[in-house]
Amino acid sequence: MIDREDLGSWIDGAPTDPSHVKGATWGLPAEGPGSVAPIGRRFVGYAIDWSLCAGASALLMDGSVHLVWPLFTAMSVVLLSLFGATIGQFVLGLRTVPVARRWPMPLRALVRTALLLLLLPTLIWNRDGQPLQDVAAGTAVVRA
């Protein structure tokens, strides 16, 4: 018979495997180029991209920020499709690579960006350090 102690409780938190390396699911290295990018650098990359789009929107719309979302979407989809990195990712030495499914990169970039704009998917991460928008798009942000 199984006891409560065998199952643990929600207070114990999610089960963890101390030997698991982020990105190992896709065969990414543990350290160095090609390894999963840390959350802090990803956040700073988003902030750089968003700031550039907000600045461009303010210049184009005479101080208004109504174009931030369309500019961010266009910039992300075009740059990820062509170069595998946005401006913020490039500045921080990151890139977005395909790790699952056989979709063309423009479709991956569109799915990833659409979910990124919803904000909620960016708060849900798997044990490989991959937020929900990357899981859905079959991508991973790695060190360049």
LINHUMO-V58234 format. One line per field, one symbol per residue. psi: psi as a letter, one per 30 degrees, with the letter a starting at -180 (. if undefined). burial: + if it has 16 or more other ideal C-beta (glycine too) atoms within 10 Angstrom, else -. A space follows every 50 residues. Layout:
psi=???
burial=???
//
This chain:
psi=kklefefalfffakkljffkkkffeggklelakflkkleeeeeeeeeeee eeeeeeeeeeghflgfgeeeeeeeeeeeeeeefgkleeeeeghllkkkfl lhlkeeeeeeeeeeeeffeefffjklfghjleeeeefhlkklk.
burial=---------------------++----+-----++++---++-+++-+++ -++--++---------++--+++-+++-++---+++++++-+-+++++++ ----+--+++++++++----++-----++++++++++++++++-
//
